[in-house]
Amino acid sequence: MESNNPKISVVVPVYNVKAYLGRCVDSILDQTWDNLEIILVDDGSTDGSGELCDEYGEKYEKIRVCHKPNGGLTSAWKRGVELARGGYVGFVDSDDWIDSDMYERMLLLALREQADVTVCGLVFDFEDPKIPKREEISNLGKEVYSREELEALFPSLINDGCFFGRTWQPARVTKLFCTELIRKNMKYCEERVALGEDMQITFPVLLDTRKLCVVQNFYPYHYWINNKSITGKYDGDYMEKVKLLASRLRYISDEKGIYDFTGQIRNDFLSMTVLAVKNEIYRNYKAGRKTVTANVKKICEDPQVCEALEKHTMDRLSLSIRLYLQLMRKGHYSLCYWLVLVFFKVHYYLGREYKRQ
């Protein structure tokens, strides 16, 4: 790798996204930083996505294609990292796209500061044109963070006392990583994790980062949200996925032994548990109130959840979240049920009225 012109490896996990894949790959091919390779990892697609990957690979020298049996998102991007030849690695999900100057701006800052990780922002782009197109996720507030400044973030890294109060935005797609650093931490990526997958790689990487840079006020990553993503579907395994993620974060924290994140992981787990309860109620409501409230009861009376409800340290919660946690803790599951349904029905009605204006 030439220090003045390093190669970037862009890993794209691909699974049944033929309708969007061209937009994604074309946006990477259009990058102003020319010295890059695109690694398309076909994770057992059945809709023709794999064949489209091959067509791109035959047409463009900088595109490499890997086909593998379906193993999930983590297995796909792990394989891509294994194949990477560049000194830096970035990720783009196959239904998203990026602005043409994304990697050049990130890399130039990384080279200037000799940073291990460089961060940018993202915007949400909705398939429904009636939904406001660009909703930004804020970056960290400084351009350059030394090791000492990163360690100063640890007490609020995963939870700052708010509901989902993550100081560190875990998305891997908004990061440019030093390849050596991300490979060092690949061992922490459990392929069974199917919720919050990015957290299990960006969290350990950050704990080893010596210097981090942030491209300020820069939102080149377009996170595509289609109508199916908005409506979503019921996931009967949601709570088990929440528990698996929390266990992996505890394992990483223990293995690194740099800082005790136990309380923050508990807070994050409780925030995710609230989402699991809401998943049961507003995505499984057709099962009937009796079935749904029984499922909510099962979640709330799980020993790990009971401990989180009793011992969480989130002290910057809104009144509505404090109330909801109290209802969960006290066993008022029917009230939990009705509050969620009423909220979403009102939200839906107001949304329809807004669209009519």
VOPAGU-2260 file (C-alpha; in pm, 1 decimal, decimal comma):
REM VOPAGU-2260
SITE   aa  ch    i         X         Y         Z
SITE  MET   A    0       0,0       0,0       0,0
SITE  GLU   A    1     136,9     341,7     -98,3
SITE  SER   A    2      98,1     580,8     193,2
SITE  ASN   A    3     -12,8     868,8     -32,1
SITE  ASN   A    4    -260,9     661,2    -230,4
SITE  PRO   A    5    -391,5     380,3      -9,5
SITE  LYS   A    6    -654,9     141,4    -131,9
SITE  ILE   A    7   -1000,5     130,7      27,1
SITE  SER   A    8   -1188,6    -198,9      34,3
SITE  VAL   A    9   -1565,7    -144,3      28,3
SITE  VAL   A   10   -1755,4    -450,4     150,1
SITE  VAL   A   11   -2115,0    -490,8      27,2
SITE  PRO   A   12   -2319,1    -777,9     179,1
SITE  VAL   A   13   -2582,0    -883,5     -77,0
SITE  TYR   A   14   -2900,0   -1079,6     -12,2
SITE  ASN   A   15   -3209,1   -1062,5    -235,3
SITE  VAL   A   16   -3182,5    -693,6    -325,4
SITE  LYS   A   17   -3174,9    -710,2    -705,0
SITE  ALA   A   18   -3404,6    -408,1    -739,0
SITE  TYR   A   19   -3165,0    -181,7    -546,5
SITE  LEU   A   20   -2821,4    -335,7    -603,8
SITE  GLY   A   21   -2739,5    -140,2    -919,6
SITE  ARG   A   22   -2800,1     193,9    -748,6
SITE  CYS   A   23   -2573,0      89,4    -462,9
SITE  VAL   A   24   -2282,7     -41,2    -672,1
SITE  ASP   A   25   -2298,1     248,6    -919,4
SITE  SER   A   26   -2266,1     497,4    -634,0
SITE  ILE   A   27   -1947,0     324,1    -514,9
SITE  LEU   A   28   -1806,1     307,7    -866,7
SITE  ASP   A   29   -1866,8     683,1    -888,1
SITE  GLN   A   30   -1637,8     761,8    -593,1
SITE  THR   A   31   -1387,8    1042,9    -643,8
SITE  TRP   A   32   -1124,4     830,8    -465,1
SITE  ASP   A   33   -1031,2     596,6    -747,0
SITE  ASN   A   34    -803,0     352,3    -564,1
SITE  LEU   A   35   -1066,2     125,5    -419,0
SITE  GLU   A   36   -1198,6    -223,4    -459,2
SITE  ILE   A   37   -1560,0    -329,2    -421,9
SITE  ILE   A   38   -1620,1    -669,3    -263,2
SITE  LEU   A   39   -1970,1    -800,0    -333,2
SITE  VAL   A   40   -2053,4   -1084,8     -95,9
SITE  ASP   A   41   -2356,4   -1273,6    -224,0
SITE  ASP   A   42   -2503,9   -1438,8      84,8
SITE  GLY   A   43   -2700,7   -1710,3     -92,6
SITE  SER   A   44   -2940,7   -1481,8    -282,3
SITE  THR   A   45   -3231,2   -1644,8    -466,4
SITE  ASP   A   46   -3370,7   -1346,9    -660,9
SITE  GLY   A   47   -3097,4   -1301,3    -920,9
SITE  SER   A   48   -2883,1   -1070,8    -707,8
SITE  GLY   A   49   -2590,7   -1313,5    -732,5
SITE  GLU   A   50   -2604,9   -1314,8   -1111,4
SITE  LEU   A   51   -2613,6    -933,6   -1113,4
SITE  CYS   A   52   -2302,7    -933,5    -892,0
SITE  ASP   A   53   -2128,1   -1152,1   -1149,9
SITE  GLU   A   54   -2226,1    -915,7   -1430,3
SITE  TYR   A   55   -2067,4    -626,7   -1241,5
SITE  GLY   A   56   -1759,3    -834,5   -1164,1
SITE  GLU   A   57   -1709,4    -919,3   -1531,4
SITE  LYS   A   58   -1751,6    -555,8   -1636,6
SITE  TYR   A   59   -1535,2    -378,1   -1379,1
SITE  GLU   A   60   -1184,7    -474,1   -1270,1
SITE  LYS   A   61   -1219,3    -316,6    -929,1
SITE  ILE   A   62   -1517,2    -537,6    -839,7
SITE  ARG   A   63   -1461,2    -877,4    -679,0
SITE  VAL   A   64   -1747,3   -1119,5    -618,0
SITE  CYS   A   65   -1779,1   -1387,0    -351,8
SITE  HIS   A   66   -2069,0   -1632,7    -338,0
SITE  LYS   A   67   -2142,5   -1812,4     -11,2
SITE  PRO   A   68   -2431,9   -2007,4     145,5
SITE  ASN   A   69   -2678,6   -1791,7     333,5
SITE  GLY   A   70   -2546,7   -1720,7     681,6
SITE  GLY   A   71   -2679,5   -1376,7     767,9
SITE  LEU   A   72   -2547,5   -1022,9     757,9
SITE  THR   A   73   -2258,6   -1070,4    1001,0
SITE  SER   A   74   -2124,6   -1374,0     817,8
SITE  ALA   A   75   -2136,4   -1184,6     487,9
SITE  TRP   A   76   -1943,7    -877,6     594,6
SITE  LYS   A   77   -1696,9   -1088,8     792,0
SITE  ARG   A   78   -1618,4   -1276,9     471,9
SITE  GLY   A   79   -1574,5    -946,9     291,8
SITE  VAL   A   80   -1325,1    -823,7     550,4
SITE  GLU   A   81   -1128,9   -1148,3     515,9
SITE  LEU   A   82   -1098,6   -1083,3     140,2
SITE  ALA   A   83   -1008,2    -713,3     170,3
SITE  ARG   A   84    -676,0    -608,5      16,5
SITE  GLY   A   85    -693,1    -240,3     108,1
SITE  GLY   A   86    -540,0     -62,8     403,5
SITE  TYR   A   87    -882,5      72,3     494,5
SITE  VAL   A   88   -1224,8     -92,6     500,7
SITE  GLY   A   89   -1569,9      60,4     458,3
SITE  PHE   A   90   -1916,5     -93,5     436,5
SITE  VAL   A   91   -2220,3     -14,3     225,8
SITE  ASP   A   92   -2541,8    -213,9     259,7
SITE  SER   A   93   -2677,6    -325,2     -75,7
SITE  ASP   A   94   -3007,4    -134,0     -66,5
SITE  ASP   A   95   -2836,6     195,5      31,5
SITE  TRP   A   96   -2613,5     433,3    -164,6
SITE  ILE   A   97   -2343,6     693,6    -100,4
SITE  ASP   A   98   -2242,7    1036,6    -230,4
SITE  SER   A   99   -1947,1    1045,8    -467,3
SITE  ASP   A  100   -1706,2    1221,8    -228,3
SITE  MET   A  101   -1777,6    1010,2      79,0
SITE  TYR   A  102   -1461,7     801,6      91,1
SITE  GLU   A  103   -1222,7    1066,2     -37,5
SITE  ARG   A  104   -1319,8    1312,3     233,8
SITE  MET   A  105   -1305,5    1046,9     503,8
SITE  LEU   A  106    -972,4     904,7     387,8
SITE  LEU   A  107    -797,5    1240,7     351,0
SITE  LEU   A  108    -889,7    1328,3     708,6
SITE  ALA   A  109    -775,8     983,4     828,0
SITE  LEU   A  110    -441,3    1024,3     651,4
SITE  ARG   A  111    -390,4    1377,6     779,0
SITE  GLU   A  112    -447,1    1272,8    1139,6
SITE  GLN   A  113    -322,3     912,1    1114,9
SITE  ALA   A  114    -658,5     800,4    1254,2
SITE  ASP   A  115    -765,3     440,3    1310,5
SITE  VAL   A  116   -1134,1     518,2    1252,8
SITE  THR   A  117   -1304,8     802,3    1066,8
SITE  VAL   A  118   -1675,4     876,2    1102,4
SITE  CYS   A  119   -1936,0    1055,9     890,6
SITE  GLY   A  120   -2311,9    1104,9     925,5
SITE  LEU   A  121   -2605,8     950,0     743,3
SITE  VAL   A  122   -2947,8    1050,4     623,0
SITE  PHE   A  123   -3266,8     850,3     599,5
SITE  ASP   A  124   -3423,2     831,8     254,3
SITE  PHE   A  125   -3780,5     704,1     247,0
SITE  GLU   A  126   -3947,8     521,9     -38,6
SITE  ASP   A  127   -4268,9     706,3      48,6
SITE  PRO   A  128   -4220,1    1057,9    -100,4
SITE  LYS   A  129   -4468,5    1202,6     147,9
SITE  ILE   A  130   -4230,5    1133,6     435,1
SITE  PRO   A  131   -3962,9    1404,2     479,0
SITE  LYS   A  132   -3664,9    1280,2     282,6
SITE  ARG   A  133   -3363,9    1368,2     496,4
SITE  GLU   A  134   -3344,6    1302,0     865,6
SITE  GLU   A  135   -2990,0    1340,0     991,2
SITE  ILE   A  136   -2806,2    1147,7    1261,6
SITE  SER   A  137   -2562,3    1379,3    1436,0
SITE  ASN   A  138   -2191,2    1312,2    1457,7
SITE  LEU   A  139   -1974,8    1341,0    1763,4
SITE  GLY   A  140   -1900,8    1705,9    1834,2
SITE  LYS   A  141   -1527,3    1727,8    1760,4
SITE  GLU   A  142   -1318,9    1661,7    1451,1
SITE  VAL   A  143   -1034,7    1475,7    1621,8
SITE  TYR   A  144   -1041,4    1256,6    1934,8
SITE  SER   A  145    -719,3    1142,8    2098,3
SITE  ARG   A  146    -704,2     821,4    2298,5
SITE  GLU   A  147    -746,7    1016,6    2621,5
SITE  GLU   A  148   -1053,9    1195,7    2484,0
SITE  LEU   A  149   -1205,5     867,6    2371,0
SITE  GLU   A  150   -1156,4     718,4    2716,9
SITE  ALA   A  151   -1335,7    1021,2    2860,1
SITE  LEU   A  152   -1643,5     908,1    2659,9
SITE  PHE   A  153   -1647,8     559,8    2813,4
SITE  PRO   A  154   -1871,5     647,6    3113,7
SITE  SER   A  155   -2155,1     731,5    2870,5
SITE  LEU   A  156   -2049,0     542,3    2558,1
SITE  ILE   A  157   -2333,9     288,5    2546,1
SITE  ASN   A  158   -2582,2     477,4    2761,7
SITE  ASP   A  159   -2576,3     835,1    2888,7
SITE  GLY   A  160   -2879,3     806,7    3116,7
SITE  CYS   A  161   -3137,9     857,4    2839,5
SITE  PHE   A  162   -3358,3     602,7    2668,9
SITE  PHE   A  163   -3125,3     460,9    2397,8
SITE  GLY   A  164   -2868,9     719,7    2501,7
SITE  ARG   A  165   -2576,7     595,8    2295,0
SITE  THR   A  166   -2291,9     844,8    2266,5
SITE  TRP   A  167   -2129,2     615,6    2010,7
SITE  GLN   A  168   -2347,4     573,7    1700,8
SITE  PRO   A  169   -2277,9     206,1    1622,0
SITE  ALA   A  170   -2349,2     193,2    1246,7
SITE  ARG   A  171   -2055,6      32,6    1065,6
SITE  VAL   A  172   -2160,9     196,7     736,4
SITE  THR   A  173   -2068,0     545,9     858,3
SITE  LYS   A  174   -1712,4     442,8     946,0
SITE  LEU   A  175   -1384,1     402,1     760,9
SITE  PHE   A  176   -1167,9     154,5     951,4
SITE  CYS   A  177    -800,0      72,9     946,3
SITE  THR   A  178    -807,6    -283,9     811,1
SITE  GLU   A  179    -560,6    -415,6    1066,1
SITE  LEU   A  180    -775,6    -288,4    1353,3
SITE  ILE   A  181   -1103,2    -434,0    1231,0
SITE  ARG   A  182    -943,5    -770,8    1155,4
SITE  LYS   A  183    -801,4    -780,7    1506,6
SITE  ASN   A  184   -1156,1    -756,5    1643,8
SITE  MET   A  185   -1335,2    -990,1    1403,6
SITE  LYS   A  186   -1324,9   -1264,5    1667,6
SITE  TYR   A  187   -1591,6   -1078,4    1865,8
SITE  CYS   A  188   -1848,3   -1099,3    1585,4
SITE  GLU   A  189   -2089,6   -1379,9    1665,0
SITE  GLU   A  190   -2277,3   -1476,6    1347,4
SITE  ARG   A  191   -2591,4   -1570,8    1542,6
SITE  VAL   A  192   -2643,5   -1207,5    1640,2
SITE  ALA   A  193   -2930,4   -1078,7    1426,2
SITE  LEU   A  194   -3018,9    -754,6    1607,0
SITE  GLY   A  195   -2772,6    -472,5    1661,1
SITE  GLU   A  196   -2509,2    -658,1    1459,3
SITE  ASP   A  197   -2297,1    -348,1    1407,4
SITE  MET   A  198   -2250,7    -295,2    1779,4
SITE  GLN   A  199   -2047,0    -613,1    1816,9
SITE  ILE   A  200   -1776,5    -484,6    1581,8
SITE  THR   A  201   -1777,9    -107,0    1630,5
SITE  PHE   A  202   -1777,5    -141,4    2011,2
SITE  PRO   A  203   -1458,2    -350,7    2043,7
SITE  VAL   A  204   -1289,2    -155,3    1764,7
SITE  LEU   A  205   -1350,1     171,5    1947,9
SITE  LEU   A  206   -1203,6      28,8    2266,9
SITE  ASP   A  207    -878,3     -30,7    2075,6
SITE  THR   A  208    -881,9     294,7    1876,8
SITE  ARG   A  209    -588,0     529,5    1936,4
SITE  LYS   A  210    -727,9     821,5    1737,8
SITE  LEU   A  211   -1071,7     882,9    1587,2
SITE  CYS   A  212   -1176,7    1153,2    1340,5
SITE  VAL   A  213   -1519,4    1290,5    1250,7
SITE  VAL   A  214   -1596,5    1466,6     923,6
SITE  GLN   A  215   -1816,8    1741,8    1062,2
SITE  ASN   A  216   -2158,3    1822,7     911,3
SITE  PHE   A  217   -2114,5    1561,1     641,5
SITE  TYR   A  218   -2399,5    1319,3     565,7
SITE  PRO   A  219   -2305,3    1124,9     250,6
SITE  TYR   A  220   -2454,2     786,7     342,2
SITE  HIS   A  221   -2813,6     730,6     227,1
SITE  TYR   A  222   -2998,1     479,0     442,1
SITE  TRP   A  223   -3291,4     354,8     237,5
SITE  ILE   A  224   -3617,3     281,7     418,5
SITE  ASN   A  225   -3879,3     117,4     202,1
SITE  ASN   A  226   -4244,7      72,7     285,6
SITE  LYS   A  227   -4187,0    -280,3     419,1
SITE  SER   A  228   -3925,1    -145,5     659,7
SITE  ILE   A  229   -4170,2     114,3     790,1
SITE  THR   A  230   -4457,5    -124,6     852,9
SITE  GLY   A  231   -4229,7    -407,1     961,0
SITE  LYS   A  232   -4342,6    -754,6    1060,1
SITE  TYR   A  233   -4379,3    -941,0    1384,7
SITE  ASP   A  234   -4066,0   -1114,2    1509,0
SITE  GLY   A  235   -4140,7   -1385,8    1762,4
SITE  ASP   A  236   -3770,6   -1418,0    1845,0
SITE  TYR   A  237   -3711,1   -1047,5    1909,3
SITE  MET   A  238   -3653,3   -1079,1    2282,9
SITE  GLU   A  239   -3408,9   -1365,3    2241,5
SITE  LYS   A  240   -3214,9   -1150,8    1995,0
SITE  VAL   A  241   -3206,8    -866,6    2250,2
SITE  LYS   A  242   -3067,8   -1101,7    2513,8
SITE  LEU   A  243   -2804,5   -1241,3    2278,4
SITE  LEU   A  244   -2679,7    -893,1    2187,1
SITE  ALA   A  245   -2653,1    -792,6    2553,9
SITE  SER   A  246   -2461,1   -1110,4    2635,6
SITE  ARG   A  247   -2215,9   -1042,0    2353,6
SITE  LEU   A  248   -2158,7    -684,0    2470,9
SITE  ARG   A  249   -2091,1    -808,7    2824,3
SITE  TYR   A  250   -1848,6   -1065,0    2684,9
SITE  ILE   A  251   -1662,6    -799,6    2482,2
SITE  SER   A  252   -1648,1    -567,4    2783,1
SITE  ASP   A  253   -1510,1    -844,5    3004,5
SITE  GLU   A  254   -1258,6    -962,7    2747,1
SITE  LYS   A  255   -1123,5    -614,1    2681,8
SITE  GLY   A  256   -1109,1    -530,7    3053,1
SITE  ILE   A  257   -1059,2    -161,7    2979,1
SITE  TYR   A  258   -1369,6     -21,4    3147,7
SITE  ASP   A  259   -1668,3    -168,8    3329,8
SITE  PHE   A  260   -1968,0    -118,2    3098,8
SITE  THR   A  261   -2200,3    -347,7    3298,6
SITE  GLY   A  262   -2445,9     -77,2    3404,0
SITE  GLN   A  263   -2458,8      83,1    3060,4
SITE  ILE   A  264   -2518,1    -252,8    2892,2
SITE  ARG   A  265   -2802,6    -317,4    3137,6
SITE  ASN   A  266   -2956,0      20,8    3049,7
SITE  ASP   A  267   -2924,5     -49,6    2677,9
SITE  PHE   A  268   -3075,0    -394,8    2729,4
SITE  LEU   A  269   -3375,5    -240,2    2903,9
SITE  SER   A  270   -3424,4       9,4    2621,2
SITE  MET   A  271   -3420,2    -277,9    2374,0
SITE  THR   A  272   -3663,2    -469,9    2594,9
SITE  VAL   A  273   -3916,3    -186,3    2566,9
SITE  LEU   A  274   -3892,9    -226,1    2189,7
SITE  ALA   A  275   -3948,4    -600,2    2231,6
SITE  VAL   A  276   -4266,7    -530,9    2428,7
SITE  LYS   A  277   -4387,6    -289,7    2161,8
SITE  ASN   A  278   -4303,4    -547,7    1893,9
SITE  GLU   A  279   -4536,1    -790,1    2072,4
SITE  ILE   A  280   -4816,7    -536,8    2095,2
SITE  TYR   A  281   -4832,7    -340,1    1772,9
SITE  ARG   A  282   -4695,0    -605,7    1538,4
SITE  ASN   A  283   -4872,6    -904,0    1690,5
SITE  TYR   A  284   -5205,4    -743,4    1782,4
SITE  LYS   A  285   -5397,1    -974,7    1546,8
SITE  ALA   A  286   -5314,7   -1262,6    1783,1
SITE  GLY   A  287   -5557,5   -1105,7    2030,1
SITE  ARG   A  288   -5521,1    -917,4    2356,1
SITE  LYS   A  289   -5506,0   -1227,7    2574,6
SITE  THR   A  290   -5219,9   -1386,6    2378,3
SITE  VAL   A  291   -5027,4   -1062,4    2343,4
SITE  THR   A  292   -5050,9    -966,9    2711,4
SITE  ALA   A  293   -4936,9   -1320,3    2804,1
SITE  ASN   A  294   -4631,3   -1269,7    2582,6
SITE  VAL   A  295   -4564,7    -929,2    2739,8
SITE  LYS   A  296   -4591,3   -1087,0    3084,0
SITE  LYS   A  297   -4334,8   -1349,3    2984,3
SITE  ILE   A  298   -4093,1   -1079,8    2871,8
SITE  CYS   A  299   -4135,2    -859,4    3178,5
SITE  GLU   A  300   -4105,3   -1146,4    3426,9
SITE  ASP   A  301   -3783,8   -1278,8    3276,6
SITE  PRO   A  302   -3520,4   -1262,7    3555,8
SITE  GLN   A  303   -3280,6   -1057,8    3342,2
SITE  VAL   A  304   -3553,9    -805,6    3261,7
SITE  CYS   A  305   -3665,3    -787,9    3624,6
SITE  GLU   A  306   -3308,0    -709,3    3726,6
SITE  ALA   A  307   -3282,0    -436,3    3461,8
SITE  LEU   A  308   -3613,1    -281,6    3568,9
SITE  GLU   A  309   -3493,8    -270,5    3931,5
SITE  LYS   A  310   -3130,4    -170,9    3881,4
SITE  HIS   A  311   -3118,3      49,5    3571,2
SITE  THR   A  312   -2948,2     386,1    3619,5
SITE  MET   A  313   -3118,4     587,3    3344,8
SITE  ASP   A  314   -3196,8     917,5    3516,0
SITE  ARG   A  315   -3278,4    1129,0    3209,7
SITE  LEU   A  316   -3592,8     953,9    3093,9
SITE  SER   A  317   -3902,7    1122,9    2958,5
SITE  LEU   A  318   -4218,1    1103,9    3167,7
SITE  SER   A  319   -4379,5     861,9    2920,2
SITE  ILE   A  320   -4085,8     617,2    2933,0
SITE  ARG   A  321   -4068,1     635,9    3313,9
SITE  LEU   A  322   -4439,3     557,6    3327,3
SITE  TYR   A  323   -4405,7     268,2    3086,4
SITE  LEU   A  324   -4117,4     113,6    3280,1
SITE  GLN   A  325   -4322,9     140,0    3598,7
SITE  LEU   A  326   -4615,2     -39,2    3433,2
SITE  MET   A  327   -4379,5    -315,0    3317,8
SITE  ARG   A  328   -4221,6    -342,9    3663,0
SITE  LYS   A  329   -4553,7    -348,6    3849,3
SITE  GLY   A  330   -4710,9    -606,6    3616,8
SITE  HIS   A  331   -4975,7    -384,0    3457,2
SITE  TYR   A  332   -4953,0    -563,1    3125,1
SITE  SER   A  333   -5301,4    -474,9    3000,8
SITE  LEU   A  334   -5221,1    -106,7    3046,4
SITE  CYS   A  335   -4896,9    -158,4    2853,8
SITE  TYR   A  336   -5103,4    -315,4    2577,0
SITE  TRP   A  337   -5361,3     -38,2    2552,1
SITE  LEU   A  338   -5113,5     247,9    2580,1
SITE  VAL   A  339   -4906,1     119,8    2289,0
SITE  LEU   A  340   -5207,6      52,7    2068,5
SITE  VAL   A  341   -5362,5     393,3    2139,9
SITE  PHE   A  342   -5032,7     569,6    2075,6
SITE  PHE   A  343   -4981,8     404,2    1737,9
SITE  LYS   A  344   -5342,1     451,5    1629,6
SITE  VAL   A  345   -5324,5     822,9    1713,5
SITE  HIS   A  346   -4985,7     850,5    1544,3
SITE  TYR   A  347   -5122,9     677,4    1233,2
SITE  TYR   A  348   -5431,0     901,4    1224,9
SITE  LEU   A  349   -5228,6    1220,5    1264,0
SITE  GLY   A  350   -4993,2    1099,0     991,5
SITE  ARG   A  351   -5281,1    1050,1     752,6
SITE  GLU   A  352   -5419,4    1392,5     833,7
SITE  TYR   A  353   -5074,1    1546,9     780,6
SITE  LYS   A  354   -5043,8    1382,0     437,8
SITE  ARG   A  355   -5380,3    1529,2     333,9
SITE  GLN   A  356   -5261,5    1884,5     396,9
